Amino acid sequence: MISERKLASGFASLWHEVTPMADTYWRTQNLYTTHFARPIENIVNPQLRAFTSELAFETFFQQRDNSFVSRQGARALAITCAPRVVTYISRFADGIVPAVASEEEAAIEEALTLLNRLTMYFGEVEARKPLTIRPSFPGCGIVNDCQGDVVAGNTLYEVKAVDRGFRITDLRQLIIYAALGRSSRAFRFERLGLLNPRTSQCWVRDVDEISYAIAGTSGVELLDAVVEAISSPSAETQ
């Protein structure tokens, strides 16, 4: 069994089979992102970006029942979340966490700005849509159980708080979640979206539009093809 991230970043032959036109499609898609606010000012050491991004999202998750908390309240919540995020980030070989109080303070400030962008986007662009943060998807075939980032109404979002454009692997990750949601009959998504609170950019498209562009089939047919591919005995040998 593998993670959805490993499937998205590898298994080239599988992806070429189910999405033969994906690379061509994705070469231009970063030209069509939308800015919903100004990019944030990065104030922490770049090596701490993973920590600040995770802290922002963990705080967003914890305040999900009250998105309109004051900055002081959000700060208190972020401070409470920080030890859990340190433990999580430290699990990874390249995981860097704040070493001194001044680094932690700067990281919290940047995380609060990222949190502001997340709250702004889902409070304005997806206003009045029911939100599910960290939706769970049952595993299927070679893919383990996993969690996505945000569901707003019928749109599934992957949040990437990074200093780069969106990548084809980000889109693949969304497709995997959507396929698992269809396989388990737990979710039916009409749109897929990528959101970067660091650059304040988003990209959202209908599932059918994406599918016809990368596979020449409907969204349902594409998701079924992904489920079939990851459930095939040959999937483990790729």
N, C-alpha and C positions, 0 to 999 in steps of 0.2 A: 504494500500500500504506500502511496506517495501523497504529498501535499498538493494542493491546487496550484501553489506557486511553482513547484517543481514541474508540474505538467505544463504550465503556461510558458515557462522559460526553456523547456527542452522538447523532446518528442517531435522533432521537425517533420518526420515523415507522416505522422498522424495529422499534424496541422496542415501539411500540404495536401493531404487527401481530402480533408473535410472543408478546408477554407483555401482553395487554390489561388484565389485572387487577393488574399489579405495583404500581402506585402505591398503590392501595387497600390491598393486602396489607401493603406496607412501612410504612404510617403507624403501625401498632401494634407492629411487631416489636421495636423497642428496649425495649418494656416487658417483653419475654420473654427478655432476656439473663440469663446466669448469671455471678455473681461467683465466681472461684476463689481469690481472695486479696484483700488490701486494695489499693486504688489506690496507686500510688507517689507519693512526694513530689517534685514537680517543683522542681529546684534551679537549672536553667540559664535563661538568657534565652530566652523563647519563640521568638525568631528562630532559635535553635540546635536546636530540636526535631527538625527533619528530619535534621540531622547526628547527633544522639544516637540517634535511632531507627535510622538506617542503620548506625551503628557497632555498635549492639547486635545487629542482624540479621547483619551481616558476621561478627562475632565468633561468633555462634551457628552460622553456616555453617562457619566455620573449625574450630570445636571439635566438629563433628558426630560424629566418631569417638570422642570422649571427653567425654561430657556431665557428668562428675563431677569436673572439674578444680577445684582450689582457687580461692578468690577471687584469691589472688596470681597463680596461673597464668592466670586469666581476664584479670586486669589487664594482664599482660605481653602476652597475645595481642591485647587491645584496642589497646594502644599500637602494636603491630606493624601492626594493621589501619588505624589512623587515617589515615596518609598516602593510602592507596587511597580511603578514604571522602572525604577532602578533595578529591581529584581528581575523584571522581564527583559530589559535591554542587556543586562549582564550575562544572560544565558547565551548570547551570541558571541562568537569568537572576535568579531570586530565591533562589539558593543561598547561604546564609550559613554560614561556617565560623568556628571559634574564631580570634580575632585575637591573643590574648595567652595566656601559659602558664596563668594562673589560670582563664581560660575553658575551655581544653582540659582541665584537671584536673577541673573541675566536670562537663564533658560526659562524660568517661570514667566518673566516679562514677555519673552518671545512667544511662549506657549499661549499666554493670554491673548496676544494679538492674533495668533492662528485661531484660537477659540472664537474670537470676535468674528472672524471671516466665516467660520463654519456656521455660527449662529445667524449671521447676517444672510448667508445664502439660503439656508433652509427656512429661515423666518420670513424671507421676502420672496425669493424666486420660487420656492416651493411652499408658499404660505397656505395654511389651512389643509395641507396634506398630512395624513397620519404618518408618523415616522416610526420606523423600527430600526434601532441602532444595533449593530452587530447581529444581524439575522443569522440563524443557524441553518446549515444545509446538510442533510444526511449524505454520507458517502455513497459512492456507486462505483462498481468495477474496481479499478486500481486506485481510485481517489478516496482519501480519508474524509471523515466528517470535517467540516470547516465552517468558518464564519466569514460573512461579508462585512461591508462597512455600514451602509445606510440604505434603507428602502424608504422612499417618499412616494406615497400613493402606489402607482404601478411602475415606478422608475427605480432601478437598482443603480446605486452609485458606488464607485470605488474611489476612495480618497487617497491622493498621492501628494503629500506635502514636501515636494522635492524641488531642487533647482535644475530642472530639465523639462523638456517637453514630454508629452505623453508618448508611450511606446506601444508597439503591437502586443507585447506581453501583458500590458495593462488591459487591453481590449480582450485578450484571450482569457484573462482571469475573470472578467465579467461574464464572458460566454460560458465558462465552466460553471460559475454559480447559477446562471440562468438554466443551464442544462440539468444541474442537480436539483434545482427547484422544480423543474418540470417533471423530472424522473420521480421525485417523491410526492408530486402533486401538492407541495406545500406553497409554492409561489407560481404566479404567472405574470411575467413582466412584459410590459408593452414598450418600454424604453430602457436604454442603458446609458449611463453617464459616468464621466470621469471628472473629478473635481480636485483642483489644487489650491488650497487656501493660502499657500505661500506666495504664489504668483497671481492669485485671485482670478484663475482661469477655469472655465468649464467647457465640456464637450458633451452634448447629449443628442442621441439619435434614436429613431424608432428601431425596434429589433428587426422588423422586416426590411427596412432600408439597409441596415448593416448587412443582413444576411444575403440579400440579392447582390450587394456590391462585392462581398468576399467569397460567396459560394454559389451564387446563381440560383438560390432556392429560397423558399419562405423561411421565416424565423422558426416555425415549428419543425420544419424538415431539417434545418441546420442543428437545432438542439437535439433532436432525435438522433442525428448522425453522430454527434459528439458522445451521447450516451452509449450508442452502439459501439463506437470506437474504443471508449475506455473500458467497456465491458467485454471486449474481445479477448480471447486467450493470447493473441499475438501482442496485445498492448504491453504486457509485462516485459517483453523481449526487446522493445524498442530502445 
